[in-house]
Amino acid sequence: MKIGITGSGNVGGTLGTRWAKTGHRVTFSTRGGRPEALRQLLAGARNAGAGSVTETARESDVLLIASPWPAIQQALQSAGDLSGKIVIDATNPLLPDLSGLALGSTTSAGEMVAQWARGAKVVKALNTVGFNIMADPKFAQGRVAMFYCGDDAQAKTTVAGLIADLASNRSMPVS
């Protein structure tokens, strides 16, 4: 599967690297300003590349939103037409100084992402654990629970499969 990721930080970098190791084709897009960090990420993530937000969204089957909350609306606008595309919203609407939530008492981040990504099949997922758990989601007691929600059954099934891939130890050959 072709997975596009907006954001190449802790969350986007960790998830993209793990998905690439299981055989998915991953394309990262970033706001820039960190070319060396992106080069290092790509060096450690075989089967991965980088592109603009527009290219990443256009060429991907699934688009993971993993940028800081203040950048989400702009990233989705830059992505172009997302009609019919599965968008995984892994964001939390944190204020820039991390002192609280930017919204959440009358609407949710998932609802805002769905509004900004008109026509997309938005699935809220991967926003309830830290990137360290995403990097290694196994414990002696079993796997970590990963919650997800959305209003499209097929999109949720696809996302559930991608979540299961994260818990897999399999490493597939690059195609």
N, C-alpha and C positions, 0 to 999 in steps of 0.2 A: 504494500500500500504506500502511496505517496503522502507523506505528512509534512505540512508546512508549520513552522513555528515562528510566531512573532515574539521575539525576546530570546536572548541567548545567555541570560544570567543563570542564577542557581536553578530555578525551576525549569525553564526552557532548555537550558544546556543539559541538565540531568536527564530529563525525559527524552529529549532528542537523541542523546548518546545511547541510552538504553534501547530505544526503539530501533535505531540504526543497527545495533548489535544483534537484534532478532530478525534482521533482514528487510526492514522497512527502508524506503528511500526517504531521507529527511532533508529538508531545506530550511535553513535558519534565516531569519531577517532580523535586523537589529537597527536601533536608532542611530547607530554609529558612535564614533568617539572612542571605541575600544577595539581597533583593528587587531592588535596583538592578542587580546583575549579571544576574539573570534577565530583567529588563526590556530591558536592552541586548542580550542574546542574542536575545530574541524580535523586537526591532526589526530585527536583521540577518538573521533567518531567516524569510522569508516562508513562508507555508503551515505555520506552527508555532503551537503554543499551549502552555499549561501546565495542570497539574491535580495532584491528589493521586496518590500512588503507586497507590492502589486504582483510581481513575478511569482513570489512564494505562494500567494493565495491562488493565483490562476492555475498553477501547475500541480496543485495538491488536491488529493481526495478529501483530506481532513485538514483543518486549520486549527492549531492550538494557540490560544491567546494566553501568553505568559509574560506580558509586559507589566510594569507598574501601573496602577489604576489611573493616574493622571494622563497616561499616554494611550489608553485603550480606545477612546472615541476616535482620535486621530489615526491610529493604526487601522482601525476598521474602515474608516473613510478612504485611507490610502489603498486598502486591499481591493477596492473596486466592487464589482457585482458578486455577491456571495450567494445568490439565489440557488437553492438546492444543495449547497455545500454543507457538510457537517463542520460545525465550529465547536470546539471544546473550550469552554470558558473556565480557566484555572485561576481566575483572579479573585482577589479580595479587595473591596473598595476602601483601602486604607488611605488616610490623609498623608500628604507628602512627608510630614514629620513623624508619622507612625503613632500619633497621639490618639487616634480613634478612627471611626468609620466616616467616610464621606457621605454615605447614604445607608439606608437599611431599616428605617422605621416605617416607611410607607411604600417602599419599593426595594427590590434587590438588585445586586450587581448583575445577576443572570438576566433579569428583566430588561435592564438597561442595555446589556450586550445584545440581546435579541432585538431590541428596538433599533440599535445602531447597525446591526447586521441584517437588515430587512431581507426576508426570503430564505435566510440560512436556517438550518436545523441545529439549534443551539442546545448543547448538553453541558450542564454545569457539572464539573468533575475535577478531581485532583487538586482541590483547594483546601483540603482539611488536614493535610499532613505536611511536614516540612520536606525540603528537598533531600535531606539526609535519609528520610524514610523512603522516598521515591528511589533513591540510589540503591537501597537494599531493603525491600519490603518484607523480609522474612524474619520471624522470631521463633524462639524455641517452642512457643505455644501455638504456632501456626502463622498464617498470613495475616497481614494488616487488612482491616476492612476499608474498602474504598467506595465511598458513596457517590452516586451520580443521579442526575435527574434531567428530564427533558420531556417534551410533548410529542416526540416522533419515535415510535418503537424501533424502526430500523436503525436510526441514528444511535439510540441507546445501546442496541445490540453491538454495533460497530465499536462504540466507545468501551463497552464491557470487554470486548475482545482485546482492545489495546491495553486496557488495565491488566487483563490476565497476562498479556505479553510481558509486562513489567515484572511480574512475579516469576516468570519463567527463567530458568537457567540456560535455556537453549541459545545457541549462537548459530545463526544461519549464514551460509555463504553469501557473499555479495553477488547480486545479479547484474 
